[in-house]
Amino acid sequence: MQCYKCGRGAGLILTTIAYCGRCYAEIIEKRVRKKIRGSGLGKMKVLMVKDRLCRHFIDKVFGKSGKRIVASGKADAVVVPCFLEDEIDDFMIKIAGNMGLRENRKIIKLFDTISYYEMRQYCKLRGIKFKAKKTSLDGIEARYPGTKHAMMKSIKELRACQS
């Protein structure tokens, strides 16, 4: 197999497209950068980051930009490692319980566009320790690739309608 992006030998599959390690990592990092831009983290001075994986991406995006990162205490926003599957499960629980779909703006779910599988592959490439959870959606995703991302897209559209 060849990488869809650069044509080199590919060994990783993202949804249904094969990528080499470098291109795969670039895509995951690009998704996280897009999430950070869209969440307004760039304007915030103090961030609470407890997870080392979130810290890895915050440091990669902001570098030495003057952001203060704390593990506890007062902060403008809390960055949490909430993945695609977590976000879908949370949505389903809220729908079943007839709860509102509004989100807390101070909590930034950094990885809500990335599945556990995709992050596990990224961490393996970068040498970062990461333990992925098995979810109820894994069987559906194996049978119908792209289902998780399609569900997340629908969830975002529903939240936009409710706002």
MONORRA-V345480 format. One record per pair of residues at least 24 apart in sequence whose ideal C-beta (glycine too) atoms are under 7 Angstrom apart, sorted by sequence separation. I is the first residue (numbers start at 0). J is the second residue. D is the distance in Angstrom with one decimal. If there is no record, write none. Layout:
BEGIN
[[I J D] [I J D]]
END
This chain:
BEGIN
[[45 69 6.3] [47 71 6.9] [31 56 4.9] [35 60 5.4] [53 78 4.9] [86 111 4.5] [47 74 3.8] [53 80 5.3] [79 106 6.1] [81 108 3.6] [32 60 5.6] [46 74 5.8] [52 80 5.6] [77 105 6.2] [79 107 7.0] [82 110 4.8] [83 111 6.1] [45 74 4.6] [46 75 6.7] [76 105 5.3] [77 106 5.2] [78 107 4.8] [79 108 5.9] [80 109 6.2] [81 110 6.3] [82 111 7.0] [83 112 6.4] [45 75 5.2] [46 76 5.7] [47 77 4.6] [48 78 4.7] [50 80 4.5] [77 107 6.9] [79 109 6.9] [80 110 5.8] [81 111 5.7] [83 113 6.0] [84 114 6.2] [28 59 6.8] [44 75 6.0] [47 78 6.8] [76 107 5.3] [78 109 5.5] [82 113 6.2] [83 114 4.6] [84 115 6.0] [43 75 3.8] [46 78 5.7] [82 114 6.4] [43 76 5.2] [82 115 5.5] [114 147 5.7] [40 76 6.5] [82 118 6.6] [112 151 6.9] [87 136 6.4] [84 134 4.2] [84 136 5.7] [56 109 6.4] [53 109 5.2] [100 157 6.5] [100 158 5.2] [87 147 6.6] [100 161 5.1] [84 147 6.7] [87 150 5.3] [83 147 5.4] [87 151 6.4] [90 154 4.9] [86 151 6.4] [40 107 6.2] [87 154 6.8] [83 151 5.7] [38 107 4.8] [55 127 6.3] [34 109 6.1] [52 127 6.5] [34 111 7.0] [52 129 6.4] [31 109 6.4] [34 112 6.2] [31 110 7.0] [30 112 5.0] [30 113 6.0] [27 113 6.2] [27 117 6.3] [27 121 4.5] [23 120 6.7] [24 121 6.0] [24 124 5.4] [23 124 6.8] [24 125 6.7] [13 117 6.5] [20 124 5.0] [11 120 5.5] [15 144 4.9] [14 144 5.7] [15 145 6.8] [14 145 5.3] [14 148 6.8]]
END
